[in-house]
Amino acid sequence: MMKKFIKLTMCIFLILGFSSFSYSKIIIVPIDYPTLGIPENLNPGDIVFVLPGTYYHPMLSFNWSYPHPPLKLIGTHAENTIIDGNGYPHGFGLPNNMIISGFTITNTGWLELSQDFAFNITISGNIFADTSDRGIFLVGASKIQILNNIFKNQIFGSGFGIDVIMSSDVEIKNNLAYNNLHAMEIGDSSNCSVVYNTFCFSQQTCVGIPASNNLNIAHNIVTHAGPGACGFIVFDSDVIFLNNDVWNPQDYNSTPFCGDIVEPPTNNFSLDPEFIDPENEDFRLKESSPCKTAGPDGGEIGAYGNGGTPGVGIKLPLLQQMEIIFKVMNYLPEENFKKPQYKRVMINHFEIIERNLQRAESPKGSRGSYQSSLNIVKNTILHKTDGCKTSGNPDENDWITDCKAQEWIYSLLLNLIETLEKKLQ
């Protein structure tokens, strides 16, 4: 009798446990919810997925206060999923325990994490461009990750790409900052890690570090500080500099290190990093770059080192991506297709892909099922959705004839392709 009771109790626990905690609900904006104001009834791990488009918000509005379960706010692609602050001069904040990824954030003051709303937040794979003061502003924050973002054209107000004040346990990794007044400031802060970033073409000093302690700054490229300015300016701080390339052309008359640092720290160097095409915003490294093999074990340093992908957002697991694709396909009216039956045929292709992925991700799955899925996406579906992307209008091969609907599906297919190709590496 006792054994039956224990088994029954375990079954109830498993049923309740999995129904309450294991399944991540996916809310799609603008299909399920019209704006970026997030509904209250979210559970741990739920995802708010935002389709391509421009969303005009003076402030992101969240209908809860601390504490709240973790949440993922994921844009499809940073290049075409845009949060426009509509000229709001101050900026907006995020709740604790959150991931935000895959957006361009522009035309606002800054993304601010301060005081009660500044704990356990990941900001990854976004583009901060043309804000009116700075990109990210941390005040009194802790346990923050700033990963794989691009900061550009912050030239007004304070003009920092990243501004960290009175904060701790901040990881800043694989970010690219260029054409800002300053790339970054870390002031009155502690226990921060700044690794594998590229900070370049600042109009003034690239990086300022006043009154901070226990900072680890390693494997970064800091170059082209403003004329007569500094790569790093350090005051009253405890910093370990390791293996950074801090360089400026001679005609800039700039200094790699200044402030309290009289002599450049050892174990750093000063050589032209040799970007591929900085005039056209390509800051990847030429094969001849001294930074290409300067990292640990002969790896690359800077924003693209150690697996860095600046401006590329988080990709959801494959089966969650398929859930989003089916939801979008079912939402699109038949009028968006060249012929009504094309919608059904395209859904059939996606159903085959989903079955392949279910097999691939089963305990006995094989790479062949991933490859079969990739072949269908690239050879059967993609070219039926790309006319608006390649020429600005649907072409004769397109099954989807509405450009907005095309952009949604085409962008989701690109995510699927990228994830599948990584599985096959």
N, C-alpha and C positions, 0 to 999 in steps of 0.2 A: 504493500500500500504506500509506504514511504517513497519507494522508487518511482511509482506512478506519479505521486505528487511532485517529486523533483523534476521528472520529465515534463509534466504539464507546466510547471512554473517556468522551466527553461524555454518551452515553446512560446508561452505568452510573452516572456522577456524578448525573445528573438523577434516575434511579430511586431510588438510595440516598438522595440528598439529600432528595427529597420524602417518601419513606417514613419517614425518620428525623426530619425537622425541621418540615415544613410543616403536618402535620395535628395539630390540637390534640385530644387525648383528653379526653372529658368524662365525669367520674365523678359520678354522681348519688347524693346522700345523701338518704334512707336506702335507695334501691333497690339501688345497686351496692355500697355500703359503709354499714354501719349507724350509724356515729357520725362525729364530727368529727375523730377521729384519722386522719390522712391516710396512705395507703399509700406505700411507698417508690418504687415503679416508675413515677415520673412523668418526663415529658420537658419540655423548654422549652415554655412556653405552655400546658401542660395546665390544665384547668379542673376544679375541684371545685365542683359546683353543688348547693346545698342547698335542698330543697323546704320549704314552710311547715311550721312545727311548733316546739315548744320542745325544745331539746337541752340536757340538764342535764349540765354539765361543770364540775368544780372547776377544771380547767385544760384548755386545748386541748393535745392531745398530737400532736407531729409526729415522725415516725420518721426524722429525719435531722439532721445537724448541718451548719453552714456549711462549705464553700459548697454550694449546691444550685441547680438551674435555677429560673428564675422560675415562679411558680405563682399562679393566680387562685382565690381562695376567694370565691364569689359566692352570696349569699342571694337568694331570689326577691323578697321585699319586706321592708324593714326592719320594718314594722309587725307582720308575722306570722311572721318567721323569727328565732327568739329563741335566743340563747346565754345560758343561765342558769347563773351560776357556782356555784349551789347553796350560797351563803353562804361560799365560799372567801375568806378575808380579804385575801389578797395580790394576786391577779390572775394573768394569764397573758401569755405572750410569743408572738412570731411569729418565723419564720425570716427570713433576709435574702431580698431579691429576691422580694417577694410583694405581691399586691394583696388586700385584704379589703374587701368591699363588700356592703351590703344586709342588715345584721343589726341587731337590737336586742341590746345587750350590757348585762346587768343582774345584780344580786345577786352581785357579786364585787368585789374590791378595785380593779382597774384593768387596762387593757391596757398592758403595759410593753414598751418597746423599749429594751434596754440592752446596752452593751458589745458582745460578739461578735455578738449578734443584733439589730442596729439599723442596717442599711444598705439603702438602695434599697427602701423600703417605701411603699406607697400605702394610706392608710386613707380610704375614700371612701363617702359615702352611708349611713352607719350612724347609729344612735341609741344614745347612751350615757345610761342612765337609772338613777337610784337605786342607783349603786354605793356601796360602803362607804368609799371614800376619794377617788378622782378618776376622770376618764374615761380620758384617755391620759396616760401618764407616760413621757417620753423622758429617758434618761440616757446621755450619750456617744454619741448617735445622729447620723447624717449622711445626707443625701439622702433626707429623709422628706417626703412630701406628706400633708397633713391637709386633705381637701377635702369640702365638702358634707355635713358631719356635724351632728348635733344633740346638744348636751350639756345635760342638765337634771337637776335634783334631786340634784346632788352636794353634799350639805350636811353630811356627816360627815367626820371626819379632816381631811386637808388641804383638801378641798372644792374642788379646782380642776377645771374642765372639761378644760383642757389644761395640762399642766405640763412645761415644756421646760427641762432642766438640762444644762449642759456639752455642748451639741449645736451642730451647724452645718448650714447648707444645708437649712433646714426651711421649707417653704412651707405657710402656714396660710391657707386661702382659702375663702370662701363657707360658713363655718360659722355656726351659730346656737347661742348659749349663753345660757340663762336659768334663773333660780331655782337658781343654784349659790351656794356660799359665795363663791367667786371664779370669774370666767370663765376667766382664763388667767394663767400666770406664765411669763416667759422669763428665766432666770437663768444667768449665766456662759456665755452662748452667743453665737454670731456668725453673720453672713451669713444672717439669717432674714427672711422676707417675711410680713407679716400684712396681707392686703388683702381688702376686700369681705366683712367679717364683721359680724355683729350680736351684741354682748355686752350683755346687759341684765338688769335685776332681780336683780343679785347682792346677797347679804345683807351683804357687806362690800365692799372695794375690787374693782372689776371686773378691772383688769389691773395686775399688778406686773412691773416690769422692773428687776432689780438686776444690776449688773456685767456688762453685755452690750455688744457693739459691732457696728456696721454692720447695724442693723436698719432695715427699711423698713416703716412702718406707715401705710397709706393707704386711703382710701375706706371706712372702717369706721364703724359706728354703735355708740357706747358710751354707754349711758344707764341711769338708775335704779340707780346705785351705792347701797350701803347707807347709811342715815342717818349723816351725819357722815363718810362715807368719801370715796374718790376714784374718778374715772373711770380715770385712769392715775396710778400712783405710780412714779417713776423715780429710781434712784440709780446714780451712777457708770457711766453708760451713754452710748453714742453712737447716737442714734436720730434718724431723719428722720420727722417727722410731717407728713402731707400730706392735706388735704381730709377730715379725720375730723369727724363730728358727735359732740361729747362734751357731753351735756346731762343735767341732773337737775332735777326739779321743785323749786321754791323750798322747799317744806315738808320736803324731804329734808335740807336744810342740808349738801349734799355739794359737793365741789370737783371741777371737771373734771380739772385737772392738779395734782399735788403732788409732794413729794420735792425733787429738785434743780431742778425747773421752777417758777420763781417766777411768771412770766407765761406765759399760754397761748401755744403756738407760733403764728406767723402761718400763714396759708393753711389754718386749721381754723375750725370754727364751732360754735355752741352753740344749737341750735333743737330744739323738740319734733319728733321724727321722725314722729309721728302713725301709730302702728301701727293696723291695722284693728280688732283685738279682742284685746288682750293678756290679758285675763282668761280667755279661752278659748284661749290659746296660739296665736293667729294674729298673727304678727309681720311679716306683709307690710305694705306701706305703702299708705296712702290715696293717692288721686290728688292730693290737695292737699298731700301731704307735701313739705317743702323738700328732702328727700333723694331724691325721685323723679327730679329732673333735675340733681342736684348733681355727678354724675360726669363723667368725660371725655366730650366731645362730647354733653353733655346727658343722659347715661345715669344710671341709678339706682346709688346706693351701698348698702352693707350686704350682708347675706347673700344677698339675692335679686338683687343687681346683677350685671352682667356674665355673665348666663346661669346664676346660681346656683340650685341646687335642693336645699336642705338636707334630709337624710333620704331622698333618692332615690338608690338604688344604681345601679351601672353596668349598662347593658343590653347583652347579648351581640348579635353580628350576627344578622340575621334567620334565616339558614339554620342557625346553631347553636341558636337558639331552637326551630326546627322539629325538629331532632334530639332535643332534650330532650322536646318534646311527644310525639313518636312513641314514645320510650322509656317515658314515663310511661303513655301510652295502652295500649301492649302489656303493661305490667306489671299494670295494673288488671284484676281478674277480671271476668267477665261478670256476676257477682252484684252488682257495683256499678252496673249499668245497669238501667233500667226494663224493657227487653227486650234479650235477647242481641244481636239484630241492630242495635240502636242503637250499639253499640260499633263495629261494622263501618262503619255509615253515617257516624259521626263521623270515623273514620279516613279514609274516602273524601274527606270535606270537607277534611281537613288535607292529603291528597295533592294536591288541586286547588290549595290555597294554596301548597304547596311548589313546584309546577310554575310557578305565577304568579311566585313570588319568584325562581326560577331564571332565568326570562325577564327579569324586571325588573333583575336584577343582572348580566345578560350585557352584553357591550360594546354591543349594539344595544337594550338594554332601554328601557322607557318607563315613565312615571309611571302609565299606565293599569293596568299589572299590579299595582302597589302598591295602587291604588285598588280593584281587583277583589278582592284579598286582604283588604283592610280591610272591604269590604262583606260578605264571607262571614263573617268573624269577628264583626262587630258585629250583623249582621242574621239570621244563620242559627245560629251556635253559642253565642254568649255567653248569651242568655236561656235556654238549655237547661242552664246550669250555675250559675245565680245564686241559687237559692232559699235555700240555707243562708246566703249572704251577706246577702240582703235581709230574710229573715224568721226565720232560725235553723233552718229545716227545709226539706227539698226541697219544691218546689211542683209543681203539676200539669203545668207545662211542662217540668220538668227531665228530661233523659235520664239523668243521673247521680244516683243516689239515696242515695249514701253521702256524708256531709258532708265527711269528710277528703279523699276523692277529688275532690269538687267543689272544695274549697279549692285543691288542687294545680292542677287544670286551669284554674279561673277566674283564679287569680293569674298563670299562664303566659299566658293570653289577654290580661290587662291589660298585661303587658309587651309582647306582640306589638302590641297596639293603639297603645301609646305610641310604639313604635319606628316603626311604619308612619306614624303621623300626623306624626312629625318628618321622615320621608322626603318627605312630601307638602307640607311647609311651603314 
